[in-house]
Amino acid sequence: MVFVNETCIGCGVCESIAEWIFKVEDGMSHVIKQPENEAENAATKDAIGACPVNAIQEGAPIIEIASSEKMAA
């Protein structure tokens, strides 16, 4: 799974490399579909390497879950 994190600056480099995977909207890149074949995987890896702020990542996004103590506060 590939995703774009909140550090994205919306420069459009990823979209220019893999327009069928990434789309820049509202000043931030978004994944519009996951890569499904070797060509898409290669283009996605190129986009990951070209991102100037390392905002494109592979794997599952890390979601911080608040503890019950924090929720009670």
N, CA and C atoms as a LAMMPS dump frame, in Angstrom:
ITEM: TIMESTEP
0
ITEM: NUMBER OF ATOMS
219
ITEM: BOX BOUNDS ff ff ff
-5.0000000000000000e+02 5.0000000000000000e+02
-5.0000000000000000e+02 5.0000000000000000e+02
-5.0000000000000000e+02 5.0000000000000000e+02
ITEM: ATOMS id mol type element x y z
1 1 1 N 0.84 -1.176 0
2 1 2 C 0 0 0
3 1 3 C 0.889 1.244 0
4 2 1 N 0.539 2.196 -0.831
5 2 2 C 1.274 3.449 -0.888
6 2 3 C 0.346 4.567 -0.419
7 3 1 N 0.911 5.542 0.288
8 3 2 C 0.113 6.677 0.755
9 3 3 C 0.977 7.926 0.802
10 4 1 N 0.325 9.069 0.869
11 4 2 C 1.003 10.358 0.973
12 4 3 C 0.699 10.914 2.354
13 5 1 N 1.751 11.276 3.091
14 5 2 C 1.522 11.8 4.446
15 5 3 C 1.349 13.317 4.442
16 6 1 N 1.156 13.869 5.613
17 6 2 C 0.821 15.297 5.764
18 6 3 C 1.977 16.248 5.464
19 7 1 N 3.166 15.728 5.225
20 7 2 C 4.289 16.615 4.902
21 7 3 C 4.304 17.035 3.431
22 8 1 N 3.371 16.508 2.644
23 8 2 C 3.299 16.823 1.211
24 8 3 C 3.159 18.331 1.004
25 9 1 N 3.918 18.845 0.027
26 9 2 C 3.854 20.278 -0.298
27 9 3 C 3.115 20.527 -1.618
28 10 1 N 2.59 19.471 -2.221
29 10 2 C 1.795 19.62 -3.43
30 10 3 C 2.574 20.075 -4.653
31 11 1 N 3.845 19.711 -4.748
32 11 2 C 4.688 20.182 -5.847
33 11 3 C 4.343 19.532 -7.187
34 12 1 N 3.722 18.357 -7.162
35 12 2 C 3.293 17.693 -8.377
36 12 3 C 4.304 16.78 -9.032
37 13 1 N 5.474 16.6 -8.416
38 13 2 C 6.486 15.718 -8.997
39 13 3 C 5.937 14.301 -9.144
40 14 1 N 5.277 13.803 -8.13
41 14 2 C 4.756 12.435 -8.182
42 14 3 C 3.718 12.282 -9.296
43 15 1 N 2.859 13.27 -9.434
44 15 2 C 1.836 13.219 -10.485
45 15 3 C 2.474 13.246 -11.872
46 16 1 N 3.558 13.988 -12.024
47 16 2 C 4.221 14.038 -13.326
48 16 3 C 4.897 12.711 -13.665
49 17 1 N 5.265 11.932 -12.664
50 17 2 C 5.91 10.64 -12.875
51 17 3 C 4.879 9.525 -13.035
52 18 1 N 3.837 9.543 -12.217
53 18 2 C 2.833 8.466 -12.206
54 18 3 C 1.438 9.065 -12.079
55 19 1 N 0.963 9.675 -13.167
56 19 2 C -0.325 10.384 -13.125
57 19 3 C -1.512 9.465 -12.887
58 20 1 N -1.363 8.177 -13.127
59 20 2 C -2.451 7.226 -12.89
60 20 3 C -2.475 6.748 -11.444
61 21 1 N -1.462 7.127 -10.652
62 21 2 C -1.387 6.758 -9.23
63 21 3 C -1.648 7.966 -8.326
64 22 1 N -1.108 9.13 -8.704
65 22 2 C -1.176 10.33 -7.861
66 22 3 C -1.926 11.458 -8.557
67 23 1 N -2.631 12.253 -7.75
68 23 2 C -3.288 13.458 -8.254
69 23 3 C -3.145 14.543 -7.196
70 24 1 N -2.737 15.733 -7.629
71 24 2 C -2.613 16.858 -6.71
72 24 3 C -3.929 17.632 -6.727
73 25 1 N -4.523 17.759 -5.56
74 25 2 C -5.755 18.522 -5.374
75 25 3 C -5.669 19.257 -4.053
76 26 1 N -6.147 20.468 -4.04
77 26 2 C -6.18 21.273 -2.811
78 26 3 C -4.807 21.386 -2.159
79 27 1 N -3.762 21.501 -2.993
80 27 2 C -2.422 21.727 -2.482
81 27 3 C -1.725 20.528 -1.892
82 28 1 N -2.274 19.315 -2.157
83 28 2 C -1.655 18.106 -1.623
84 28 3 C -1.876 16.957 -2.594
85 29 1 N -0.902 16.09 -2.692
86 29 2 C -1.034 14.907 -3.543
87 29 3 C -1.862 13.845 -2.829
88 30 1 N -2.611 13.1 -3.63
89 30 2 C -3.434 12.007 -3.106
90 30 3 C -3.211 10.776 -3.977
91 31 1 N -3.264 9.618 -3.357
92 31 2 C -3.196 8.369 -4.108
93 31 3 C -4.597 8.111 -4.65
94 32 1 N -4.715 7.999 -5.974
95 32 2 C -6.03 7.755 -6.568
96 32 3 C -6.248 6.279 -6.879
97 33 1 N -5.176 5.514 -6.923
98 33 2 C -5.275 4.059 -7.036
99 33 3 C -3.95 3.443 -6.625
100 34 1 N -4.008 2.261 -6.116
101 34 2 C -2.806 1.539 -5.733
102 34 3 C -2.179 0.911 -6.987
103 35 1 N -0.849 0.845 -7.039
104 35 2 C -0.198 0.204 -8.182
105 35 3 C -0.611 -1.264 -8.273
106 36 1 N -0.842 -1.722 -9.517
107 36 2 C -1.348 -3.075 -9.718
108 36 3 C -0.453 -3.96 -10.569
109 37 1 N 0.586 -3.394 -11.171
110 37 2 C 1.446 -4.214 -12.019
111 37 3 C 2.882 -3.707 -11.917
112 38 1 N 3.787 -4.373 -12.596
113 38 2 C 5.207 -4.022 -12.499
114 38 3 C 5.491 -2.594 -12.962
115 39 1 N 4.864 -2.162 -14.054
116 39 2 C 5.095 -0.808 -14.565
117 39 3 C 4.617 0.235 -13.562
118 40 1 N 3.454 0.017 -12.977
119 40 2 C 2.925 0.948 -11.974
120 40 3 C 3.779 0.926 -10.71
121 41 1 N 4.244 -0.249 -10.306
122 41 2 C 5.125 -0.346 -9.13
123 41 3 C 6.424 0.412 -9.378
124 42 1 N 6.981 0.275 -10.572
125 42 2 C 8.238 0.962 -10.9
126 42 3 C 8.044 2.472 -10.902
127 43 1 N 6.955 2.95 -11.499
128 43 2 C 6.69 4.388 -11.532
129 43 3 C 6.447 4.933 -10.119
130 44 1 N 5.761 4.153 -9.3
131 44 2 C 5.504 4.568 -7.914
132 44 3 C 6.812 4.685 -7.143
133 45 1 N 7.699 3.724 -7.326
134 45 2 C 9.008 3.789 -6.661
135 45 3 C 9.81 4.991 -7.153
136 46 1 N 9.714 5.306 -8.436
137 46 2 C 10.374 6.506 -8.96
138 46 3 C 9.818 7.763 -8.294
139 47 1 N 8.489 7.809 -8.134
140 47 2 C 7.855 8.967 -7.486
141 47 3 C 8.276 9.069 -6.025
142 48 1 N 8.366 7.942 -5.344
143 48 2 C 8.815 7.94 -3.944
144 48 3 C 10.218 8.536 -3.855
145 49 1 N 11.096 8.116 -4.751
146 49 2 C 12.47 8.614 -4.743
147 49 3 C 12.585 10.073 -5.135
148 50 1 N 11.649 10.564 -5.937
149 50 2 C 11.71 11.943 -6.42
150 50 3 C 11.04 12.95 -5.496
151 51 1 N 10.238 12.486 -4.563
152 51 2 C 9.514 13.41 -3.673
153 51 3 C 10.513 14.224 -2.844
154 52 1 N 10.468 15.557 -2.956
155 52 2 C 11.46 16.375 -2.256
156 52 3 C 11.315 16.406 -0.736
157 53 1 N 10.148 16.008 -0.225
158 53 2 C 9.945 16.029 1.227
159 53 3 C 9.659 14.634 1.795
160 54 1 N 9.901 13.594 0.982
161 54 2 C 9.687 12.208 1.421
162 54 3 C 8.289 11.964 1.984
163 55 1 N 7.284 12.542 1.313
164 55 2 C 5.909 12.419 1.795
165 55 3 C 5.209 11.152 1.308
166 56 1 N 5.775 10.483 0.318
167 56 2 C 5.161 9.267 -0.21
168 56 3 C 5.801 8.081 0.481
169 57 1 N 4.965 7.216 1.022
170 57 2 C 5.476 6.079 1.774
171 57 3 C 4.745 4.803 1.387
172 58 1 N 5.416 3.695 1.605
173 58 2 C 4.81 2.387 1.394
174 58 3 C 4.521 1.761 2.744
175 59 1 N 3.485 0.959 2.805
176 59 2 C 3.083 0.315 4.043
177 59 3 C 1.769 0.898 4.512
178 60 1 N 1.395 0.578 5.705
179 60 2 C 0.154 1.097 6.27
180 60 3 C 0.445 2.389 7.012
181 61 1 N -0.418 3.408 6.849
182 61 2 C -0.215 4.646 7.607
183 61 3 C -0.272 4.376 9.111
184 62 1 N 0.55 5.061 9.856
185 62 2 C 0.549 4.934 11.318
186 62 3 C -0.534 5.85 11.862
187 63 1 N -1.439 5.271 12.604
188 63 2 C -2.534 6.038 13.201
189 63 3 C -2.345 6.027 14.705
190 64 1 N -2.27 7.212 15.286
191 64 2 C -2.104 7.305 16.732
192 64 3 C -3.459 7.119 17.39
193 65 1 N -3.524 6.165 18.287
194 65 2 C -4.761 5.898 19.008
195 65 3 C -4.611 6.454 20.409
196 66 1 N -5.534 7.307 20.773
197 66 2 C -5.472 7.944 22.089
198 66 3 C -5.771 6.904 23.168
199 67 1 N -5.03 6.998 24.237
200 67 2 C -5.29 6.095 25.354
201 67 3 C -6.562 6.531 26.069
202 68 1 N -7.136 5.649 26.853
203 68 2 C -8.358 5.986 27.57
204 68 3 C -8.123 7.132 28.54
205 69 1 N -6.903 7.275 29.076
206 69 2 C -6.589 8.379 29.975
207 69 3 C -6.64 9.709 29.225
208 70 1 N -6.088 9.737 28.005
209 70 2 C -6.122 10.956 27.222
210 70 3 C -7.538 11.3 26.819
211 71 1 N -8.333 10.29 26.528
212 71 2 C -9.716 10.515 26.101
213 71 3 C -10.543 11.061 27.247
214 72 1 N -10.22 10.684 28.471
215 72 2 C -10.985 11.118 29.634
216 72 3 C -10.633 12.562 30.011
217 73 1 N -9.464 13.023 29.599
218 73 2 C -9.015 14.354 29.987
219 73 3 C -9.777 15.443 29.277
